[in-house]
């Protein structure tokens, strides 16, 4: 078995790299939320703004049977590297995954990183094979989340009552929606909210530092999303003085329009207690249904200790379908 860097100019090799992950996740995850090929290809070729990356393949002759994608944050959290490892189901339990983890670990050390972070998925009531593999290769559990889905069609009838309930508690706060592009007048508040996420959202034992956001980073992300066919539907909550108090975002892909990802939702501590999380998410669900009626299902993840967000998602009809465990390894 030959472990080597993937040639990003080789279209066939890139497609095989992507396909390994797709086959591996299809074998054990209850829903298909794997990144579409067209979007993955853009990230493979262009990279991601604010990150450097390396791609390793386990090749049997010319056939890619295992893969590791290694990402290095360059603007913040420069002690970390994030790794994503998959082995094709018909080649698992042959030591290929361990070889890929070892290669990724060596590369991360060379890049000056001291902690390697990965994410595993499995059934709600037991440890999945990904977590067992992570433990066997030196990772320890850092943060557990319940992965949840909501059916927007089935839950739509509840939105009017939820919106009215939230509006009665908002006390002068206002909701501002947008699609894809953050309004210029909200840029400072948007960056502040993004910088607050790692401090305010539950992170367990993950060694996360606050991220660094500015207009250049935001506009770079927006431009790449457009090229990759991804769209962000966002709703912000503005306080009576006009400052941004909260944000929620959902991402839908042109290449998989039937489903989307409910991304981050955050209300700053000074503004909690006004039902802003519920108000923002109901408004965003409505915007998605109006603009993209073919988008039926959203996926999100919540740590068990995040009682407030779990309560909001329960009201909206989200239900747990699998378990996610983020793991880390000291290098």
DRENTOR-621595 format. One record per residue: residue number from 1; residue in one letter; x, y, z of N, C-alpha, C, O in turn. Coordinates in steps of 0.001 Angstrom, whole numbers, plus 500000, padded with zeros to 6 digits. Example, Ala and Ser with C-alpha at 12.3 -4.5 7.8 and 13.67 -1.06 7.14 Angstrom:
BEGIN
 marmar drenmi     nx     ny     nz    cax    cay    caz     cx     cy     cz     ox     oy     oz
      1      A 513190 494310 507800 512300 495500 507800 513200 496700 507800 514236 496681 508465
      2      S 512850 497750 507080 513670 498940 507140 512900 500030 507870 513409 501138 508039
This chain:
BEGIN
 marmar drenmi     nx     ny     nz    cax    cay    caz     cx     cy     cz     ox     oy     oz
      1      X 500850 498808 500000 500000 500000 500000 500882 501237 500000 501788 501358 500826
      2      X 500626 502143 499091 501427 503356 498939 500638 504547 499472 499556 504851 498969
      3      X 501173 505224 500488 500535 506432 501033 501279 507628 500467 502470 507803 500725
      4      X 500581 508455 499694 501244 509615 499112 500258 510759 498925 499043 510575 498982
      5      X 500814 511943 498700 499955 513102 498477 499202 512956 497162 499719 512462 496160
      6      X 497962 513408 497216 497108 513380 496026 497548 514490 495072 497868 515601 495497
      7      X 497558 514172 493783 497873 515146 492748 496604 515938 492429 495686 515409 491802
      8      X 496548 517195 492853 495326 517983 492691 495066 518369 491246 493987 518876 490938
      9      X 496010 518149 490359 495779 518388 488936 495241 517151 488228 494906 517215 487045
     10      X 495154 516019 488938 494687 514757 488370 493203 514599 488703 492853 514226 489822
     11      X 492334 514883 487734 490897 514873 487967 490397 513504 488423 489536 513415 489297
     12      X 490933 512445 487834 490497 511098 488216 490888 510786 489659 490103 510201 490405
     13      X 492093 511175 490047 492539 510910 491410 491721 511707 492419 491384 511200 493489
     14      X 491401 512957 492080 490550 513762 492963 489169 513133 493124 488622 513079 494226
     15      X 488615 512661 492009 487279 512054 492080 487311 510779 492930 486386 510532 493703
     16      X 488350 509981 492794 488479 508783 493621 488623 509151 495106 488041 508500 495974
     17      X 489397 510190 495380 489581 510668 496757 488227 510988 497373 487934 510580 498497
     18      X 487404 511722 496630 486068 512072 497106 485199 510825 497261 484476 510689 498248
     19      X 485269 509924 496297 484398 508756 496290 484654 507842 497483 483722 507228 498003
     20      X 485911 507747 497923 486215 506923 499094 485426 507406 500302 484828 506603 501017
     21      X 485423 508707 500532 484674 509244 501664 483183 509034 501515 482499 508718 502488
     22      X 482670 509205 500305 481239 509011 500054 480837 507569 500337 479834 507333 501009
     23      X 481594 506608 499842 481281 505195 500073 481363 504842 501554 480525 504104 502073
     24      X 482379 505373 502230 482558 505063 503651 481391 505599 504472 480868 504889 505330
     25      X 480973 506845 504222 479874 507410 505003 478531 506781 504646 477677 506608 505515
     26      X 478342 506441 503378 477094 505782 502986 476904 504452 503719 475777 504001 503921
     27      X 478021 503832 504115 477951 502510 504728 477464 502544 506170 477007 501523 506685
     28      X 477552 503708 506842 477199 503682 508260 476402 504885 508758 475928 504869 509894
     29      X 476240 505929 507942 475453 507070 508406 474021 506968 507912 473797 506557 506773
     30      X 473035 507335 508745 471640 507106 508381 471102 508039 507306 470108 507719 506654
     31      X 471742 509188 507110 471327 510136 506086 472539 510556 505268 473658 510610 505779
     32      X 472306 510852 503995 473392 511292 503123 473522 512807 503208 472736 513548 502617
     33      X 474528 513251 503954 474861 514673 503997 476302 514898 503547 476903 515922 503871
     34      X 476850 513953 502808 478234 514089 502351 478312 515198 501306 477395 515378 500505
     35      X 479406 515930 501327 479566 517069 500432 479489 516618 498977 480164 515656 498611
     36      X 478690 517276 498130 478613 516895 496719 479970 517035 496016 480802 517856 496401
     37      X 480168 516226 494991 481443 516219 494273 481814 517611 493758 482961 518034 493904
     38      X 480869 518320 493166 481198 519603 492553 481725 520598 493584 482630 521382 493297
     39      X 481158 520560 494776 481610 521448 495845 482943 520996 496406 483828 521815 496652
     40      X 483092 519686 496612 484357 519159 497119 485499 519475 496165 486589 519842 496604
     41      X 485263 519338 494877 486317 519602 493894 486821 521047 494006 488024 521295 493930
     42      X 485902 521991 494185 486318 523391 494349 487243 523541 495548 488265 524221 495461
     43      X 486890 522908 496672 487738 522998 497870 489078 522305 497646 490113 522815 498076
     44      X 489077 521153 496981 490324 520435 496738 491284 521267 495890 492479 521334 496178
     45      X 490758 521892 494857 491610 522611 493893 492009 523988 494429 493164 524393 494302
     46      X 491054 524706 495026 491314 526083 495451 491812 526186 496889 492430 527185 497256
     47      X 491547 525154 497716 491770 525295 499141 490626 526070 499759 489656 526406 499080
     48      X 490738 526352 501043 489713 527094 501774 490323 528371 502315 491421 528331 502871
     49      X 489648 529508 502171 490211 530756 502693 490569 530634 504172 489765 530160 504976
     50      X 491771 531062 504522 492213 531007 505910 492788 529683 506342 493137 529517 507511
     51      X 492900 528713 505411 493426 527392 505734 494455 526964 504698 494363 527325 503524
     52      X 495434 526191 505150 496263 525397 504257 495803 523951 504387 495237 523576 505414
     53      X 496035 523138 503368 495571 521756 503433 496539 520817 502731 497315 521218 501864
     54      X 496465 519546 503138 497199 518471 502486 496232 517316 502293 495354 517090 503125
     55      X 496390 516584 501193 495518 515468 500870 496384 514234 500641 497253 514222 499769
     56      X 496135 513200 501434 496887 511956 501311 495956 510846 500850 494817 510744 501304
     57      X 496452 510020 499947 495701 508872 499484 496444 507587 499776 497672 507538 499710
     58      X 495693 506544 500099 496243 505192 500169 495941 504547 498822 494781 504302 498489
     59      X 496974 504279 498062 496783 503781 496702 497200 502330 496581 498287 501937 497004
     60      X 496317 501548 495997 496589 500170 495624 496740 500172 494113 495752 500100 493382
     61      X 497993 500255 493642 498229 500522 492229 497813 501946 491923 498329 502886 492527
     62      X 496876 502119 490982 496368 503444 490652 495031 503731 491328 494402 504752 491050
     63      X 494595 502841 492208 493278 502946 492815 493380 503540 494217 494121 503027 495056
     64      X 492640 504616 494473 492593 505229 495795 491593 504438 496648 490405 504383 496330
     65      X 492083 503829 497734 491213 503021 498589 491092 503606 499997 490290 503129 500799
     66      X 491875 504623 500296 491799 505312 501577 492225 506754 501387 492922 507078 500426
     67      X 491802 507634 502314 492100 509054 502137 492172 509764 503478 491514 509379 504445
     68      X 492990 510812 503511 493059 511691 504679 493157 513127 504182 494029 513460 503379
     69      X 492254 513974 504667 492292 515401 504336 492710 516144 505595 492062 516032 506636
     70      X 493786 516896 505496 494387 517570 506644 494299 519076 506429 494795 519594 505429
     71      X 493656 519790 507384 493504 521230 507269 494196 521967 508402 494111 521564 509562
     72      X 494886 523057 508054 495614 523862 509036 495029 525273 509082 495145 525998 508095
     73      X 494411 525691 510176 493990 527097 510279 495218 528011 510265 496222 527739 510923
     74      X 495114 529086 509512 496251 529994 509386 496004 531350 510044 496955 532101 510261
     75      X 494763 531680 510364 494434 532982 510928 494268 532937 512436 494363 533966 513104
     76      X 494022 531750 512977 493815 531561 514412 493970 530076 514698 494094 529275 513772
     77      X 493964 529707 515960 494077 528295 516345 495219 527583 515611 495069 526458 515135
     78      X 496346 528259 515534 497464 527726 514760 498211 526605 515479 499246 526140 515001
     79      X 497687 526168 516631 498229 524983 517294 497511 523714 516829 497919 522607 517180
     80      X 496440 523872 516038 495591 522751 515656 495776 522340 514208 496172 523141 513361
     81      X 495480 521070 513939 495262 520569 512584 494010 519704 512639 493792 518983 513613
     82      X 493192 519773 511601 491958 518995 511526 492124 517922 510461 492578 518206 509353
     83      X 491759 516692 510794 491942 515594 509859 490630 514846 509656 489828 514687 510576
     84      X 490442 514397 508430 489254 513643 508028 489764 512382 507337 490364 512471 506266
     85      X 489536 511204 507933 490083 509944 507423 488945 508999 507044 488008 508805 507818
     86      X 489030 508416 505852 488070 507407 505413 488821 506289 504681 489839 506523 504030
     87      X 488298 505090 504806 488791 503949 504042 487596 503308 503358 486537 503152 503964
     88      X 487764 502944 502116 486681 502310 501370 486216 501054 502110 487052 500285 502585
     89      X 484902 500827 502220 484420 499705 503039 485046 498359 502705 485298 497564 503610
     90      X 485302 498085 501433 485856 496773 501077 487349 496660 501358 487949 495617 501102
     91      X 487967 497749 501893 489390 497711 502260 489607 498018 503745 490745 498208 504174
     92      X 488541 498067 504522 488693 498367 505942 489234 497159 506698 489184 496023 506225
     93      X 489766 497453 507916 490353 496438 508810 491598 495771 508212 491864 494590 508436
     94      X 492344 496563 507452 493614 496080 506908 494784 496970 507332 495896 496808 506831
     95      X 494541 497902 508247 495601 498793 508720 495783 500046 507894 496690 500833 508168
     96      X 494939 500258 506879 495105 501419 505994 494799 502716 506741 495516 503705 506593
     97      X 493733 502711 507545 493381 503913 508295 494476 504320 509252 494770 505507 509394
     98      X 495086 503345 509913 496174 503657 510834 497359 504290 510100 497975 505227 510608
     99      X 497676 503782 508913 498767 504362 508119 498464 505816 507761 499349 506671 507791
    100      X 497214 506081 507426 496829 507443 507060 496892 508380 508261 497338 509520 508131
    101      X 496451 507915 509426 496546 508743 510637 498002 509031 510968 498346 510158 511326
    102      X 498855 508030 510851 500278 508239 511130 500875 509266 510173 501638 510139 510587
    103      X 500524 509157 508891 501066 510107 507904 500555 511520 508182 501314 512486 508102
    104      X 499268 511637 508508 498703 512952 508815 499329 513528 510081 499596 514728 510150
    105      X 499562 512686 511075 500179 513153 512324 501581 513677 512074 501960 514726 512595
    106      X 502353 512949 511276 503707 513398 510949 503685 514733 510213 504491 515621 510493
    107      X 502751 514867 509269 502659 516114 508508 502266 517274 509414 502798 518376 509276
    108      X 501343 517037 510338 500908 518102 511248 502047 518547 512151 502210 519739 512413
    109      X 502833 517590 512628 503998 517946 513449 504978 518801 512639 505486 519810 513127
    110      X 505228 518391 511424 506144 519140 510562 505649 520566 510340 506441 521495 510185
    111      X 504322 520723 510328 503717 522030 510126 503643 522822 511429 503090 523921 511454
    112      X 504197 522271 512511 504251 522983 513777 502996 522903 514617 502799 523722 515515
    113      X 502136 521924 514338 500900 521786 515099 501102 520787 516232 501880 519841 516109
    114      X 500391 521009 517341 500571 520123 518488 499346 519271 518801 499433 518334 519596
    115      X 498187 519589 518177 496960 518834 518439 496252 518530 517126 496071 519405 516279
    116      X 495856 517263 516979 495134 516809 515803 493686 516552 516211 493431 515859 517196
    117      X 492740 517107 515458 491320 517018 515794 490575 516311 514667 490840 516556 513489
    118      X 489637 515428 515035 488818 514724 514057 487402 514599 514591 487146 514878 515763
    119      X 486480 514178 513729 485090 513998 514124 484632 512611 513703 484912 512170 512588
    120      X 483929 511926 514593 483410 510597 514299 481888 510604 514441 481319 511435 515149
    121      X 481243 509658 513752 479791 509530 513819 479436 508081 514128 480167 507157 513772
    122      X 478294 507901 514801 477864 506553 515119 476437 506538 515612 475811 507593 515719
    123      X 475901 505352 515919 474527 505235 516411 474341 505957 517739 475305 506211 518461
    124      X 473095 506283 518050 472791 506996 519285 473091 506164 520527 473507 506707 521550
    125      X 472883 504852 520446 472919 504021 521643 474194 503202 521808 474272 502351 522694
    126      X 475210 503456 520949 476441 502700 521080 477585 503436 520385 477367 504362 519604
    127      X 478801 503005 520686 479964 503586 520019 480036 503075 518589 479895 501879 518336
    128      X 480255 503983 517672 480377 503591 516282 481786 503138 515939 482698 503292 516750
    129      X 481978 502578 514742 483309 502120 514341 484328 503256 514245 485520 503044 514466
    130      X 483858 504460 513915 484778 505587 513832 485384 505935 515175 486575 506235 515266
    131      X 484558 505896 516236 485066 506197 517568 486019 505103 518044 487045 505401 518655
    132      X 485690 503845 517771 486584 502748 518143 487932 502894 517441 488979 502679 518052
    133      X 487906 503260 516163 489148 503475 515412 489927 504647 515998 491146 504563 516148
    134      X 489237 505744 516334 489918 506910 516894 490636 506549 518187 491792 506923 518384
    135      X 489957 505824 519065 490592 505411 520319 491821 504540 520047 492850 504686 520706
    136      X 491707 503646 519083 492807 502728 518784 494016 503434 518199 495126 502905 518248
    137      X 493813 504631 517642 494918 505372 517034 495356 506561 517886 496035 507462 517394
    138      X 494963 506565 519178 495513 507542 520112 494700 508779 520356 495162 509689 521044
    139      X 493480 508848 519806 492627 510009 520051 491818 509803 521338 491553 508670 521740
    140      X 491438 510897 521965 490560 510841 523126 489335 511707 522854 489400 512671 522090
    141      X 488201 511347 523497 486963 512090 523295 487076 513492 523881 487603 513685 524977
    142      X 486566 514471 523120 486627 515859 523572 485256 516519 523639 485019 517347 524518
    143      X 484354 516172 522735 483031 516805 522716 482038 515877 522045 482270 515413 520929
    144      X 480927 515605 522724 479880 514758 522157 478676 515609 521793 478268 516490 522551
    145      X 478106 515333 520613 476923 516044 520154 475890 515057 519633 476235 513990 519126
    146      X 474630 515421 519764 473574 514689 519090 473320 515319 517743 473060 516519 517655
    147      X 473395 514516 516682 473098 515007 515339 471594 514878 515107 471014 513812 515312
    148      X 470973 515973 514679 469523 516044 514586 469093 516478 513194 469803 517211 512507
    149      X 467912 516010 512791 467323 516486 511545 465948 517052 511832 465305 516693 512818
    150      X 465505 517948 510954 464138 518457 511001 463569 518383 509589 464248 518708 508615
    151      X 462333 517957 509496 461601 517943 508230 460820 519252 508135 459870 519475 508886
    152      X 461230 520111 507207 460628 521441 507110 459175 521381 506652 458373 522240 507020
    153      X 458836 520387 505863 457455 520266 505396 456550 519820 506542 455481 520393 506753
    154      X 456975 518808 507272 456152 518277 508359 455967 519273 509502 454936 519248 510174
    155      X 456949 520151 509734 456896 521065 510885 456385 522457 510540 456208 523282 511436
    156      X 456146 522736 509269 455781 524089 508853 454523 524596 509549 454414 525790 509829
    157      X 453579 523714 509829 452319 524147 510431 452509 524729 511831 451632 525438 512324
    158      X 453627 524442 512472 453857 524940 513839 454516 526312 513871 454619 526912 514941
    159      X 454959 526817 512747 455796 528017 512752 455043 529283 513169 455597 530120 513880
    160      X 453797 529431 512738 453060 530654 513080 452963 530831 514588 453229 531916 515105
    161      X 452586 529777 515292 452441 529880 516747 453784 530144 517416 453865 530934 518357
    162      X 454834 529492 516938 456156 529705 517521 456635 531132 517272 457211 531758 518163
    163      X 456400 531649 516069 456817 533019 515756 456067 534028 516623 456652 535003 517093
    164      X 454783 533795 516831 454002 534704 517677 454484 534659 519134 454583 535690 519799
    165      X 454774 533473 519603 455290 533337 520966 456605 534088 521128 456803 534800 522113
    166      X 457505 533926 520156 458805 534597 520234 458648 536107 520131 459305 536850 520861
    167      X 457778 536570 519228 457599 538014 519029 457116 538688 520304 457471 539837 520569
    168      X 456313 537990 521094 455781 538572 522338 456861 538794 523382 456644 539519 524353
    169      X 458035 538172 523192 459114 538279 524179 460311 539085 523676 461298 539225 524399
    170      X 460248 539612 522467 461451 540180 521849 461797 541585 522347 462940 542016 522190
    171      X 460863 542300 522932 461168 543546 523635 461993 544538 522817 463006 545048 523296
    172      X 461564 544809 521593 462239 545821 520790 463366 545305 519908 463926 546075 519127
    173      X 463712 544038 520007 464689 543452 519101 464059 543272 517721 462849 543079 517606
    174      X 464883 543335 516679 464395 543207 515309 465182 542112 514585 466349 541865 514886
    175      X 464521 541464 513631 465159 540423 512830 465518 540978 511456 464728 541686 510832
    176      X 466727 540646 510992 467188 541087 509676 467688 539868 508909 468674 539258 509321
    177      X 467037 539493 507806 467494 538342 507020 468395 538766 505864 468355 539914 505420
    178      X 469199 537835 505388 469912 538029 504126 470271 536670 503538 470192 535639 504207
    179      X 470667 536696 502270 471077 535487 501563 472460 535716 500982 472663 536666 500226
    180      X 473397 534874 501319 474742 534802 500718 475700 535916 501129 476846 535633 501479
    181      X 475265 537165 501095 476177 538296 501284 475791 539074 502541 474671 539574 502645
    182      X 476710 539176 503488 476463 539941 504710 476332 541419 504357 477231 541971 503722
    183      X 475256 542069 504743 475135 543508 504465 476311 544281 505062 476751 544010 506179
    184      X 476800 545233 504302 477990 545968 504712 477805 546624 506075 478737 546666 506877
    185      X 476604 547136 506339 476376 547835 507600 476334 546892 508799 476378 547342 509944
    186      X 476249 545587 508543 476237 544603 509617 477557 543846 509758 477676 542941 510584
    187      X 478538 544219 508954 479788 543445 508909 480493 543407 510262 480927 542338 510691
    188      X 480616 544532 510938 481324 544540 512219 480640 543626 513231 481305 542855 513923
    189      X 479323 543709 513319 478595 542864 514247 478700 541394 513885 478804 540534 514759
    190      X 478671 541112 512591 478791 539720 512135 480151 539145 512523 480232 538016 513007
    191      X 481206 539907 512315 482549 539438 512690 482639 539232 514206 483239 538259 514663
    192      X 482060 540121 514969 482084 539993 516435 481379 538713 516874 481872 537999 517746
    193      X 480224 538421 516271 479499 537187 516616 480324 535957 516271 480373 535011 517057
    194      X 480969 535952 515116 481778 534795 514720 482968 534614 515649 483353 533485 515953
    195      X 483552 535712 516101 484680 535607 517030 484244 535096 518392 485055 534559 519147
    196      X 482964 535263 518709 482467 534837 520022 482077 533366 520064 481909 532813 521151
    197      X 481928 532719 518915 481393 531362 518885 482202 530395 519744 481631 529679 520567
    198      X 483514 530364 519567 484309 529365 520290 484314 529591 521795 484508 528655 522570
    199      X 484099 530836 522204 484034 531117 523639 482659 530801 524224 482561 530390 525380
    200      X 481605 530989 523444 480248 530879 523968 479604 529515 523735 478824 529056 524570
    201      X 479913 528861 522619 479314 527556 522344 480070 526471 523111 481285 526570 523281
    202      X 479362 525434 523577 480050 524351 524300 481128 523713 523435 480883 523369 522278
    203      X 482328 523554 524002 483437 522956 523245 484078 521788 523970 485072 521236 523499
    204      X 483512 521399 525126 484042 520235 525831 485515 520409 526153 485940 521436 526683
    205      X 486287 519377 525818 487723 519398 526068 488529 519853 524860 489760 519830 524895
    206      X 487858 520263 523801 488574 520730 522614 489419 521954 522957 488966 522854 523664
    207      X 490641 521977 522453 491570 523066 522746 491390 524188 521721 492268 524440 520895
    208      X 490230 524856 521791 489903 525889 520826 490168 527273 521388 489906 527549 522559
    209      X 490698 528147 520520 490843 529553 520834 489812 530338 520031 489249 529814 519070
    210      X 489563 531568 520406 488664 532423 519630 489197 532593 518218 490405 532711 518012
    211      X 488294 532605 517247 488697 532822 515865 488863 534319 515589 488387 535163 516349
    212      X 489542 534623 514497 489782 536006 514087 489022 536255 512790 489285 535611 511774
    213      X 488079 537190 512828 487254 537474 511657 487342 538956 511295 487359 539827 512164
    214      X 487396 539215 509991 487305 540579 509478 486592 540528 508132 486245 539450 507650
    215      X 486376 541682 507531 485614 541744 506284 486295 540948 505170 485616 540321 504356
    216      X 487610 540966 505127 488313 540231 504071 488040 538728 504169 487821 538062 503157
    217      X 488055 538202 505401 487779 536771 505575 486341 536452 505176 486090 535458 504495
    218      X 485406 537286 505595 483998 537055 505264 483790 537066 503759 483161 536158 503215
    219      X 484307 538076 503083 484089 538176 501638 484804 537050 500886 484319 536592 499852
    220      X 485946 536607 501397 486623 535465 500775 485804 534196 500877 485699 533444 499909
    221      X 485217 533947 502054 484346 532787 502220 483133 532875 501300 482746 531886 500677
    222      X 482540 534055 501218 481361 534222 500365 481686 533929 498905 480911 533268 498214
    223      X 482826 534417 498440 483203 534208 497036 483412 532731 496735 482972 532238 495696
    224      X 484083 532023 497642 484287 530597 497378 482982 529822 497437 482771 528904 496644
    225      X 482109 530177 498360 480813 529496 498404 480066 529649 497087 479463 528693 496601
    226      X 480101 530843 496507 479418 531045 495225 479998 530131 494161 479254 529523 493391
    227      X 481315 530027 494110 481943 529168 493099 481620 527698 493334 481571 526913 492387
    228      X 481399 527322 494594 481130 525924 494927 479647 525579 494875 479282 524419 495066
    229      X 478782 526563 494620 477360 526292 494527 476647 526245 495863 475568 525659 495963
    230      X 477226 526851 496895 476615 526829 498225 475999 528194 498536 476543 529238 498174
    231      X 474855 528159 499213 474137 529390 499560 473858 529416 501055 473483 528403 501644
    232      X 474042 530574 501658 473801 530753 503081 472560 531614 503282 472465 532728 502767
    233      X 471616 531073 504042 470436 531814 504462 470644 532186 505921 470833 531318 506774
    234      X 470607 533478 506200 470940 533972 507534 469854 534896 508056 469175 535585 507295
    235      X 469707 534893 509380 468860 535868 510074 469641 536344 511289 470121 535539 512087
    236      X 469763 537658 511419 470398 538253 512593 469334 538906 513465 468292 539340 512972
    237      X 469604 538971 514756 468769 539718 515697 469524 540985 516080 470667 540926 516534
    238      X 468878 542124 515893 469480 543405 516259 468828 543930 517530 467604 543921 517667
    239      X 469660 544384 518452 469171 544971 519698 468534 546334 519416 468737 546887 518335
    240      X 467778 546880 520349 467162 548201 520136 468157 549295 519774 467799 550267 519108
    241      X 469422 549140 520216 470419 550162 519867 471086 549897 518529 471994 550633 518140
    242      X 470652 548852 517807 471172 548561 516478 472333 547597 516433 472745 547201 515342
    243      X 472884 547198 517577 473992 546250 517582 473477 544830 517360 472337 544509 517694
    244      X 474335 543990 516792 473929 542622 516507 473998 541793 517781 475032 541725 518444
    245      X 472867 541161 518109 472762 540386 519339 472807 538893 519105 473143 538132 520013
    246      X 472470 538457 517885 472436 537027 517601 472450 536761 516115 472235 537663 515306
    247      X 472706 535515 515763 472808 535120 514360 472446 533644 514233 472747 532844 515118
    248      X 471805 533294 513137 471651 531888 512749 471869 531784 511252 471512 532694 510504
    249      X 472457 530675 510811 472747 530468 509397 472440 529029 509006 472636 528107 509798
    250      X 471959 528844 507786 471762 527517 507201 472362 527529 505806 472299 528535 505100
    251      X 472943 526406 505415 473647 526298 504136 472954 525265 503265 472696 524144 503703
    252      X 472653 525652 502018 472043 524743 501050 472896 524757 499789 473427 525796 499397
    253      X 473020 523597 499161 473915 523423 498029 473117 523224 496746 472166 522443 496717
    254      X 473504 523930 495685 472860 523753 494382 472891 522299 493923 472002 521852 493197
    255      X 473918 521561 494349 474114 520198 493868 473443 519152 494749 473507 517958 494455
    256      X 472797 519595 495830 471999 518705 496690 470895 519542 497322 470850 519678 498545
    257      X 469997 520108 496503 469054 521112 497001 467966 520564 497905 467218 521335 498507
    258      X 467863 519247 498011 466808 518664 498838 467134 518685 500322 466257 518424 501146
    259      X 468378 518990 500681 468765 518994 502098 469782 520104 502354 470468 520573 501446
    260      X 469854 520508 503629 470780 521576 503988 471370 521335 505358 470991 520396 506058
    261      X 472296 522187 505729 472964 522113 507027 472600 523343 507846 472855 524474 507432
    262      X 472005 523115 509006 471783 524201 509953 473112 524476 510637 473580 523679 511450
    263      X 473707 525595 510306 475026 525946 510827 474868 526587 512206 473947 526257 512953
    264      X 475764 527492 512528 475782 528031 513883 474595 528925 514211 474086 529649 513355
    265      X 474167 528858 515462 473187 529793 516023 473754 530277 517355 474142 529472 518201
    266      X 473797 531581 517534 474349 532135 518763 473615 533413 519143 473342 534262 518294
    267      X 473301 533540 520427 472826 534792 521008 473833 535181 522079 474146 534380 522959
    268      X 474333 536387 522010 475317 536849 522989 474696 536888 524389 473506 537173 524526
    269      X 475487 536604 525431 474935 536480 526793 474083 537657 527249 473059 537457 527902
    270      X 474484 538867 526921 473748 540043 527400 472356 540160 526801 471537 540950 527272
    271      X 472082 539363 525745 470811 539493 525036 469936 538246 525160 468926 538123 524466
    272      X 470313 537342 526023 469523 536122 526166 468273 536380 527020 468205 537345 527780
    273      X 467298 535494 526868 466057 535633 527607 464956 536335 526843 463906 536630 527414
    274      X 465169 536613 525557 464176 537303 524731 463674 536424 523582 463106 536932 522615
    275      X 463879 535123 523682 463430 534162 522653 464032 534448 521284 463413 534152 520262
    276      X 465244 535025 521256 465850 535382 519966 466261 534147 519163 466128 534129 517940
    277      X 466757 533123 519847 467132 531911 519129 465947 531309 518401 466053 530959 517226
    278      X 464825 531185 519081 463611 530650 518466 463127 531557 517343 462776 531077 516266
    279      X 463108 532848 517584 462628 533787 516569 463480 533731 515299 462944 533685 514192
    280      X 464788 533734 515458 465676 533707 514293 465521 532417 513494 465478 532443 512264
    281      X 465437 531287 514199 465392 530010 513490 464060 529804 512781 464030 529273 511671
    282      X 462951 530218 513406 461663 530135 512711 461698 530989 511450 461260 530543 510389
    283      X 462214 532211 511555 462282 533096 510389 463147 532497 509294 462830 532623 508111
    284      X 464243 531842 509683 465131 531267 508678 464500 530038 508025 464647 529838 506819
    285      X 463803 529215 508802 463091 528078 508216 462066 528568 507187 461925 527989 506109
    286      X 461369 529621 507531 460388 530180 506596 461053 530678 505313 460554 530442 504213
    287      X 462173 531363 505463 462876 531888 504288 463337 530758 503373 463235 530857 502150
    288      X 463842 529690 503971 464274 528538 503180 463109 527911 502423 463230 527618 501233
    289      X 461989 527703 503099 460835 527081 502443 460323 527948 501298 459916 527430 500258
    290      X 460343 529275 501490 459840 530173 500450 460751 530196 499232 460279 530196 498095
    291      X 462057 530217 499473 463011 530326 498367 463340 528986 497727 463565 528905 496520
    292      X 463369 527929 498546 463812 526618 498072 462828 525545 498545 463143 524787 499462
    293      X 461652 525470 497940 460667 524487 498395 461132 523043 498280 460585 522160 498941
    294      X 462144 522794 497442 462670 521431 497322 463556 521036 498493 463864 519856 498662
    295      X 463978 522018 499319 464810 521720 500487 463900 521293 501622 463168 522107 502187
    296      X 463950 520021 501949 463016 519474 502934 463660 519221 504290 463004 519398 505317
    297      X 464928 518811 504324 465540 518341 505562 466766 519182 505899 467582 519478 505026
    298      X 466893 519568 507178 468095 520220 507685 468740 519318 508726 468058 518638 509492
    299      X 470068 519327 508738 470855 518588 509733 471591 519570 510616 472110 520573 510128
    300      X 471644 519296 511916 472422 520121 512846 472988 519245 513943 472642 518068 514045
    301      X 473852 519810 514762 474422 519092 515897 474379 519962 517136 474650 521162 517078
    302      X 474031 519342 518272 473979 520072 519540 474638 519258 520639 474363 518069 520796
    303      X 475509 519910 521399 476063 519258 522580 474962 519070 523609 474070 519909 523731
    304      X 475023 517980 524344 474008 517698 525342 473896 518772 526405 472816 518999 526950
    305      X 475024 519448 526711 475017 520465 527762 474418 521790 527293 474182 522686 528103
    306      X 474172 521915 525994 473622 523164 525463 472101 523136 525602 471378 522973 524618
    307      X 471625 523298 526844 470201 523122 527146 469325 524097 526374 468259 523717 525890
    308      X 469758 525346 526250 468922 526351 525598 468712 526027 524122 467592 526111 523617
    309      X 469795 525654 523428 469670 525360 522004 468912 524068 521773 468145 523958 520816
    310      X 469120 523091 522642 468364 521853 522520 466871 522111 522705 466045 521519 522010
    311      X 466526 522991 523637 465112 523306 523869 464498 523968 522642 463379 523636 522252
    312      X 465225 524904 522031 464727 525562 520817 464523 524536 519710 463481 524528 519054
    313      X 465504 523677 519501 465398 522704 518418 464296 521681 518678 463650 521214 517740
    314      X 464080 521335 519935 462961 520450 520252 461637 521095 519857 460768 520429 519294
    315      X 461478 522380 520146 460238 523091 519787 460037 523123 518281 458906 523095 517795
    316      X 461142 523183 517549 461073 523256 516089 460908 521889 515427 460731 521809 514212
    317      X 460965 520822 516212 460733 519497 515662 461965 518729 515238 461854 517719 514543
    318      X 463150 519194 515645 464365 518424 515357 464352 517133 516176 463858 517117 517304
    319      X 464890 516058 515614 464993 514784 516332 466374 514177 516092 466933 514274 514999
    320      X 466903 513557 517125 468239 512964 517035 468231 511731 516157 467326 510900 516240
    321      X 469258 511618 515307 469364 510457 514419 470706 509748 514544 470824 508585 514160
    322      X 471717 510427 515074 473022 509802 515267 473813 510617 516279 473379 511679 516725
    323      X 474970 510101 516626 475831 510700 517643 477148 511120 516978 477720 510376 516181
    324      X 477606 512299 517313 478903 512774 516839 479829 512947 518036 479439 513516 519056
    325      X 481040 512459 517909 482048 512653 518953 483280 513279 518312 483914 512667 517452
    326      X 483620 514494 518727 484862 515097 518280 485984 514604 519182 485844 514558 520404
    327      X 487084 514241 518567 488206 513641 519267 489459 514444 518956 489541 515135 517940
    328      X 490444 514337 519864 491708 515025 519625 492879 514157 520083 492735 513268 520922
    329      X 494021 514445 519511 495230 513669 519765 496402 514623 519927 496666 515445 519050
    330      X 497096 514515 521036 498272 515355 521242 499437 514793 520448 499711 513594 520487
    331      X 500115 515666 519734 501199 515232 518850 502583 515415 519481 503594 515094 518856
